[in-house]
C-alpha cells in the first residue's frame, strides 16, 4: 500500500504526522521538525511526477527524504544534540513507560544521527527493514546490523 498516488492533501493527511513525529524525535526540536517536515513535502511536490512514473513507494521515499534533511540539520548544528524531548506528537501514551522512555532517549543522545534514525524508523515507526534501508541508501542487511 505504500505506492505513490493520491492528491497532495491525501498524501499529507496520511503521512504528515508520521514524518513530523519522526523528525521531532530525530532532531529533538519541534520547531526544526516543522521546518524539515515542510521541506520534505516540498520535495515531494517537486518530485511527484517523477515518483509516480517510477511507481515508487511513497512512505519509504518520504522517510528517506526526512532522514536526509534531518541528518543534514543535525550535522549543521554539530555535536548532534538531541535537546529536550518533544511532546508526543503521535499521542502514543508515552507517560506509561516514562522510565524506559527516558533511558532510551538518554542512549539515543549518545549515538550518531544515522543510528538514531535507524532505531526510530524501525522501532517507533515500524518500517520494514527494506524501507529503513531505502531511507539510508544502504542494504537491508546493513539496516538490520545498524538496528541491532
C-alpha positions in Angstrom: 0.0 0.0 0.0 3.0 2.4 0.1 2.9 3.0 -3.6 2.6 6.6 -4.9 -0.8 8.0 -5.6 -3.4 10.5 -4.5 -3.5 14.2 -4.2 -1.0 16.2 -2.1 -3.7 16.7 0.5 -4.3 13.0 0.7 -0.6 12.2 0.9 0.0 14.9 3.6 -3.1 13.7 5.6 -1.8 10.2 5.5 1.9 10.7 6.2 2.3 14.3 7.6 2.0 13.4 11.3 4.3 10.4 10.9 7.0 12.4 9.1 6.7 15.2 11.7 6.8 12.8 14.6 9.9 11.1 13.2 11.7 14.4 12.6 10.7 15.7 16.1 12.3 12.6 17.7 15.3 12.6 15.4 16.2 16.3 16.0 14.7 16.8 19.4 13.3 20.1 18.4 9.7 20.6 17.4 10.3 23.9 15.5 13.1 22.4 13.5 10.9 19.3 12.8 8.1 21.6 11.5 10.6 23.2 9.1 12.1 19.9 8.0 8.7 18.4 7.5 7.8 21.3 5.2 11.0 20.7 3.3 10.2 17.0 3.0 6.8 17.6 1.5 8.1 20.5 -0.7 10.5 17.9 -2.2 7.5 15.6 -2.7 5.7 18.2 -4.6 8.7 18.9 -6.8 9.3 15.2 -7.5 5.8 13.9 -7.6 5.6 13.3 -11.3 8.9 11.5 -11.4 8.0 9.4 -8.5 4.6 8.4 -10.0 6.3 7.4 -13.2 8.8 5.3 -11.3 6.0 3.7 -9.3 8.0 4.4 -6.1 7.0 3.5 -2.6 5.8 6.7 -1.0 6.2 6.0 2.7 9.7 4.8 2.3 10.6 7.7 0.0 9.2 10.3 2.4 11.1 8.8 5.3 14.3 8.8 3.2 13.9 12.5 2.4 13.0 13.2 6.0 16.1 11.3 7.2 18.4 13.2 4.8 17.1 16.6 5.8 17.1 15.7 9.4 20.6 14.4 9.5 21.8 17.4 7.4 20.2 19.7 10.0 21.9 17.8 12.9 25.3 18.0 11.2 24.9 21.7 10.7 24.3 22.0 14.4 27.5 20.0 15.1 27.7 17.6 18.0 24.3 16.0 17.2 22.5 17.3 20.3 19.0 15.9 20.9 17.9 18.8 23.1 14.8 18.2 25.2 12.3 15.6 24.2 9.4 17.0 22.3 5.8 16.3 23.3 4.5 13.1 21.9 3.1 14.2 18.5 1.5 10.8 17.8 -0.3 10.6 21.2 1.1 7.1 21.8 0.8 7.3 25.6 4.5 7.6 26.4 3.7 8.5 30.0 3.1 4.8 30.8 6.7 3.9 30.1 8.4 7.1 31.2 11.4 5.4 32.8 12.1 3.2 29.8 11.5 6.2 27.5 13.9 8.4 29.5 16.6 5.7 29.3 16.1 5.2 25.6 16.2 9.0 25.0 19.4 9.2 27.0 21.0 6.4 24.9 19.9 8.0 21.7 21.8 11.1 22.6 25.0 9.1 22.5 24.7 7.7 19.0 25.1 9.1 15.6 22.1 10.5 13.7 22.3 7.5 11.3 21.9 5.0 14.2 19.3 7.2 15.9 17.3 7.4 12.6 17.5 3.7 12.0 16.2 2.9 15.5 13.4 5.4 15.2 12.2 4.2 11.8 12.3 0.6 12.8 11.2 0.6 16.5 9.0 3.6 16.6 7.5 3.9 13.1 7.7 0.1 12.5 9.1 0.4 9.0 10.2 -2.8 7.4 13.9 -3.2 7.1 13.6 -2.8 3.3 12.2 0.7 3.8 14.8 1.6 6.5 17.5 0.5 4.1 15.9 2.7 1.4 15.8 5.7 3.8 19.5 5.5 4.3 20.6 4.2 0.8 22.1 1.0 2.4 21.4 -2.7 2.0 18.7 -4.4 4.0 21.4 -6.4 5.8 23.2 -3.2 6.8 19.9 -1.8 8.1 19.5 -4.9 10.3 23.0 -4.6 11.6 22.6 -0.9 12.4 19.4 -1.6 14.2 21.0 -4.4 16.2 
